[in-house]
Amino acid sequence: MGKLLFALFKTARPRQWLKNVAVGMTILFTGQLFNPSAFYATVWAFIAFCLLSSSSYFINDILDIPKDKKHPFKKFRPIASGKIPLSLAWTTAILLLVIGLSISAMLGKSFFILALVFMLLQYSYSFFFKHKSIIDILAITAAYFLRVYAGEMATGYHISIWLALAALSLALFLAIGKRRAELTLIQGYQGVLPKDTRETLSRYSEKLLDTFTAMFATSTFITYCFYTFLERPSSRGFFFYGYKEFASDIPDRKWMMITIFFVLFGIMRYMQLIYEGKGESPEKILTSDKPLLATVILWAISVFLIVYGIGG
């Protein structure tokens, strides 16, 4: 029984729940992190998206059984290896969907509709979109991006358009990097063809993916730079209250631009890992690559101190 529960938990892919942290971007950047109602709404939004995304992972693994059995790593997944019966896999997927949508309904009509769109997109990806080149990347990107706006729907606060564009560019960068790393990984195994594990990989050339990767790495960097220069985050001055007495000109400086360094290094480090074949799972890289993890933590700390301390 314990092994079966562990297999179900593994299939839910808890590591990929990191993607759902994006729902917290709204309260972090709008200075509402310590607003109780906004914070609790964001936590419930995070839980809802974890359940909904896990439901889609079950469906995806069920449909991918023939392909996964030919993959050097995915063949060990619980459903592909037969550790989880198909009937139980379907039941779990439906149960997660129902609970996730029930929580979404509690967060309001707008959030519930967005959750429905998210699940429609996820299921459409599993059944159709992942078999179509370009469209598969756009579908993954849309799923990332919907998580960002889920925070807005749950709390009622809005992020800067420049930050939204940076999030969109980052989502495209991660989605394309995922395909590039998959192609690099598969090419390292003799006797395994890209089309045997993912049909669309045979439609992507290395040069095309390299171009896409460079294009959206650049757009991520530029749009984030525009955000840091053009937008001043809300600040409640919790930590540096009264500093204006010592330096009255500080509020006019673009302190958020300090965080550009971390974004630049993060992009460059992630691209390095992509070409080493390690970017197939962005959330796995984030939790295993120490330089990248340290960069993200330092970026988050610096953003927090600027937004809630000196106001950007």
C-alpha positions, 0 to 999 in steps of 0.5 A: 500500500505504501509503495502504491501511495508513493507511486501516486504521489510521484505521478502527481509530480510535486516538484513541478508544483514550483511552477505554481509559485508564479501565482504569488508574483502579484502580491510580491510585486504589488506590495501586498505580501503582508495583506492577510486576505490577499495572502490567503487567497494566493495560498488557496490559488496555489493549492488549486493549481497544484491539484489541477496541474497534477490531474493533467499530469496523470492524464498525460502519463496515461496517454503517453504510455507507448512513447514513455516506454521508449524513453530512456528515463520516462519508461520508469514512470509509475504508470508507464511501468505498470506500478499504477493500474490504469483505472486508479490513474483515471480515478485519481485524475478525476478526483484531483480535478474535482477538488481543484475546481471546487477550491477555484470556485471558492476564490470567485467567478473570474478565478474559476473561469481562468482555472477552467481555461487552464485545464482545457489547455492542459487537457488539449495539450495532452490530447492534441497540441503536443503533437503539433510543432510550434503549437506545443511550445505555445501551449506550454507557454500559455500554461505558464502565463495563466499561472501569473494571471491567476494571482491577479484573479485571486486577489484583485491586484494587478501587475505591471504590463512590463512585468507581464511581458517579461513573464511571457518572454520567460515562459517562452524561453523555458518552453523552448529550452525544454524542447532543446534540452530534450533534443540534446538528451535524446541525441545522446542515446544510440538507437533512440530517435526523437520521434519515438519519444516525442513526435514534434522533436522530429520537426525541430532542428537544432538551428531553429531551436537555437534561434528561438532560445536566443530570441526569447532569452533576449526578450526576457532580459529586455522586458525585465529591464524596461520593468525595472526602469519604468515601473516603481513597485509599491512599498510600505517601508517596513524595514527602512522607515524614516530613511528619507531623512538621511537621503531624500533623493533615494526614492528617485533612483531605480533601485529595482535595476539592481536585480537585473544582474541576477536575471542576466546570470540566471538566463545565461546559466540556464542556457548553459544547462540547456546545451548540456541536455539538462533543461528538460525539466526546468523545476528539476534544474532549479532544485538541483543546480546550486548556482541557479538556485542561489541566483533565484534566491538572491533575486527574490531576496533583493526584490523583497527588500526593494519592494518592501523596504525602499520602494524601487 
